[in-house]
Structure formats: C-alpha cells, structure tokens
Amino acid sequence: MRQANTLLLVTSLFFLVACGGKTASEAPPAPAPKADITEAPAPQAPAVVATPLALQAVGSELTFSARKNDEADVGGTFTRLSGTLLLPGDDLSQARGSLSVGWVGGVDTKDPARDLNLVTAFFGALDDSAPKGSVSLNSLEVKKPKLAVGESTTGNAFVDVGAGRSMTGLALPVRIERIAAAQYRFTVTEPGAVSIDKLGMNDRKAALITLCQHQSVGDAVTVGGTFVFGQ
C-alpha cells in the first residue's frame, strides 16, 4: 500500500512538471514595476517671422482733395511719409501696416501760401513736435492672398486714418501688385472720403476759413494714393 501511494505521488509530480504546472513551493514572479512615463508635449509649429517692408519714397504718394466755397476742389499731396508693412508668410490676408505723415514741409498743393495755411491753421503744426497724421492698416480682404512676382490682385483695405487728434475707420478698394520678391505696390483704385467732423477738427476748419477768408470748407476730404513697400 505504501509503495502504491509513493508511486501515485511520483506520478503526480511528473505530470505537473511535464504539463507546466507549479508546485506549492513555487511562488509566482513579482509584477514588474510600471515605468513612470510622462508624455512629451506635442511639437508646435514655429512662429512665422515677418520682416518689415519699409515704405519706399520713390513711387509712393498720399493724395487728398477738399472743396472750398461749395464750388472749387483743392487737391494736393502729402510728401513727408514713412511707414512699414508686415506680411507673415507673404500672405496678404495677414497684412498689417502703418503710415506716418509729417505736416511741416509735407503738404504740397502747388501754392506755397495755401500749404502754409493748411499746415499751421488746419493741422496745427508749427514744428515737428506737433502730432503727426497716421494711417493704420487693420486688415486686407483680397481675391488672391499669395502672389508670385509679377502677379496682382484686388480687394479692400480696412484702415484707420487720423490727423493727429482722433482716428476714424475707412474701407478703400485697392489693387496690389508684387513687383519683386520683397516689394509690393498698393494702389487705391477709388478714393475714400474722411469726415472732418469725425476727426474732431471742426474748430481747425473754422480757423482755416477765417484765416483764408473762405465762405465755406466742405466736411469731406477724399484721400487716395499709391504706396510701394519693400526692402
């Protein structure tokens, strides 16, 4: 009987080993510690750096026209201009820019006496310490946002304009040409009208009327021009 029990025990142990079983004395392996994995942040696209394009004196002009005495239109050009244009990725839909207008020696109506009256009475500038005029390009809506050299597109430029006191919004239809790899020409195809009243300059208009002995000066001043930006 003892031999039978011994034979049975040996047979059971052989079966466990052959079939991959575990004896009571075999402890299961300890689980491997989990690695402390911290997810790396997703890579971000590098910011597009836009090199400022400076306003070029050659080929650029800001024009204006106003009516006096209800019958005569007086036109002229602002000649002291500076400014920059930013085009991230050469994308016109992302364009931002600004112009600055200097008054003293910067108004040309082909009549020096009239120029002086406009500068001193209307723009209130006796020297370069006076607030300058400004035009800020807020956005562009164009048919084609990216141009190859020699191509052009049309659209609207949304700007704020001011004469040193306050700013007022204006939408100007424009034609834009890429005339070189880093040079663009903006042409206002239809001048826009700026209200003297909205610029807060009715007192300056009254001073100009008194100084020049005009019967009247109209409220609307139309502005336009061509602007070349490049390196």
SULLINPE-V436018 format. One line per field, one symbol per residue. ss: DSSP state (H for helix, E for strand, C for the rest). phi: phi as a letter, one per 40 degrees, with the letter a starting at -180 (. if undefined). psi: psi as a letter, one per 20 degrees, with the letter a starting at -180 (. if undefined). A space follows every 10 residues. Layout:
ss: ???
phi: ???
psi: ???
This chain:
ss: CHHHHHHHHH HHHHHHHHCC CCCCCCCCCC CCCCCCCCCC CCCCCCCCCC CCEEECCCCC EEEEEEEECC CEEEEEEECC EEEEEECHHH CHHHCEEEEE ECCCCCEECC CHHHHHHHHH HHCCCCCCCC CCEEEEEEEE EECCCCCCCC CEEEEEEEEE EECCCCEEEE EEEEEEEEEE CCEEEEEECC CEEEECCCCC CHHHHHHHHH HHCCCCEEEE EEEEEEEEEE C
phi: .ccccccccc cccccccccg cbcccccccc ccccccbbcc cccbcccccb ccbcccccgb abbaabbbfg abcbbabcbb baiabbbdgf bccbcbaabb bcccgbbbbg bdccdccccc cccgbbaccc dccabbccab bbcbcbbcdg caabibbbbb babhbabaca bbcbbbbcca dbabbbbcca dbbbcccccg bccccccccc ccfccabccc bcbahbbbba b
psi: ghhggghggg ggghggghjj rprhioqqqp qpqpqnpppq qpqqpqqppp pppqppgpip qoqrpqpqkj hppoqappin qrrqppnpkk ohijqqrqqp ppgpjjpojj ohgggggggg ggikohaiiq prrqppohrp oqhohpqrpi rrrrbppoqp qrkifrqqqq pppqpppoir hlpqpppoio qqppphghik khhhghhggg gilqhrpqhp oqqbappppa .
